Amino acid sequence: GACRVSMSMTEIRAGFTAIKANIQSRDPIRTLSILSHPHSLHKVKSSDRCCITYQLFTFYVDKVFKHCRTEDSFVNRKISSIANSFLSTRRKLGQCHEQNNCMCGEESTEKLKQILANYEGLNVTSAAMKSLGELDILLDWMEKSR
Amino acid sequence: DALLPAPQSISILSTNMKHFLTWSPVIVQGETVRYSVEFQGEYEREYANGSWIPISECSLTTATICNLTEDISASVAYKLRVRAELGATRSQWGTTKGFFNRAMTSLTPPQLRAVADGHHLLVELADMGPSFQFRVLYWRKGQETRVQQKVLREVSSVVHLDTMEAGAEYCVKAQTHVQAINRSSSFSPTQCVRAQGDKSMWLV
């Protein structure tokens, strides 16, 4: 069955847009991508979309946000807003997962392995900041594949 | 620090997705006491070692109210805390009892004005911010079983609802809906207006 989850994309997008330049300026290695290397998210099959979304939200909640604390109070507040929105949305996606409406195929499992390998290939702060800076890649992909 | 008492009567006022923290002032004769506020979302509690995040607009403020709306922007459980500061002296933190989730906000009916512009039935709705949609119901008086509905995702000041029959009376009411928390307000009071009578003259 389908997995339909209502989420405040507008709020997350607004929060990210407010800090995007600041976050991306902290990422010196612009030639490398965590989410898009070697293949873009857009290549993911529609049947794998729910699983990839759930796993990516888990990736951000478990691994990324906690390593993105900055000296800038405004940036920290926006990161908190995004992190708590991700947590709330991941919980809803988790319900789909439990009801078997969010199956993980071979391709999505492979794609996630690649993302984790890209992430672990950098030191944790650089990897976290780069991943946060690539949030628009994830949001664009989610909006296109709605 | 124990000399300066922690703020008391800490509470959150939340109406129509606008959230405010308030507390009682700490009185020290002849002195100006200042306050600092911090928040903690579910993410901070469960994934960031229970860290707290300061709200800069409410750091070292003399006010006893703080606007939380920008920071409470996810549908999770939040905690808030405030402390008093006088020079280098700081009180203990006063923390909200229980948690606050924005889904608990109270939603009031929208302010609307029904307008008969000749044969046109219009409605004016007060803008309530980006989180709000409006569900407008309208019907011809006496035909309550044939109610029509219009859902407005963005509010322009005046909305055209219908073309009315000459001299007939039409009624309107509306409620708000907030998708982020999936809740609606109660309906506004019903307002009825009469369409302009027919002015056409028949020459016999």
Interface residues (C-beta under 8 A of the other chain):
Chain A: S6 S8 T10 E11 G15 V61 D62 F65 K66 R69 S73 F74 N76 R77 S80 S81 A83 N84 S85 F86 L87 S88
Chain B: F39 G41 E42 Y43 E44 E46 Y47 A48 S51 I53 P54 I55 S56 E70 D71 S73 A74 S75 V76 Y78 P130 Q179 A180 N182
